[in-house]
Amino acid sequence: MLIDRLSPSMVLDYNNCPLLFYYRYIAKIHLPTKQIHLVFGGAVHEAIEAMYENKNSEEAFKAKFDKKKLLKEERELYPEYYKLGLEMVKNYQKEHKMLNSLYDLNDGKSEIYFREKVKNPLTSELSSIPLSGRIDRLTTKGRIIEYKTSKNLWNSEDISFKVQTLLYNLWYYTKYNKLPEETLYFILLKKYKKVGKGEVVQVLSNHSTLDELASTFEELKLIIEKIENRQFDRPAGYHPRYCDCYRYSELLNFENRS
């Protein structure tokens, strides 16, 4: 087997560009990428998790948002993101009481890591390799909770098609032999409370069906087969230049010339 697991991000990468998937997960070539959004998002997640553990969320954010993890050219952005992150954490804290009354958020566990073979809910066939992932929070009543940070509101019409949602639901069904109560996305918007009007935390809910999960299983199975058959060509026709597959190709060409 070329790989020993698949994660939602890996599936998304393969669907978008098999060549990009090859560079990242088969050749395992390191490509320098911007870090600030990853480090910032991780710090916001840490702050929310601290809240559930009755710890100081602001202090958790400060400790996790490490300037040294940023690229040199990103470090000038640190003060603004630091200030914005603390504001976003405070915004969520103010909304949490209402959200908890609706979704029983406090009754559950955070940081659920899994790695296991998933099954087709209609045939009980198991995947040939495990699915792996990390769920931000899972409530006792069976709600899958994901926290995201975003500059803009998400499109509610797109939520049911998100790879992560379907794969997490497929894992949940495999684990508990039932569908989750719902999958909730809490989008913490990158804005100050005083800027404009409207929400600072967007809530999107998704309910998957058994047929959707069965289709997701078959798509996962097909991707695994293509990977094992070494199908890593760049998508035919137009392919956006912002895809990192081009950066990988340029990096390799440069190294070969050197």
Secondary structure, DSSP 8 states (H G I E B T S, - for coil): ---S-B-HHHHHHHHH-HHHHIIIIIS--------HHHHHHHHHHHHHHHHHTTS-HHHHHHHH--GGGS-GGGGGGHHHHHHHHHHHHHHHHHHHHHHHHHH-TTSEEEEEEEEE--B-TTT--B-SS-EEEEEEEEETTSEEEEEEEESS---GGGGGG-HHHHHHHHHHHHHHSS--SEEEEEEEESS-TTSSSS-SEEEEEE---HHHHHHHHHHHHHHHHHHHTT-----SS---TTSHHHHHHHHHHHHHH-
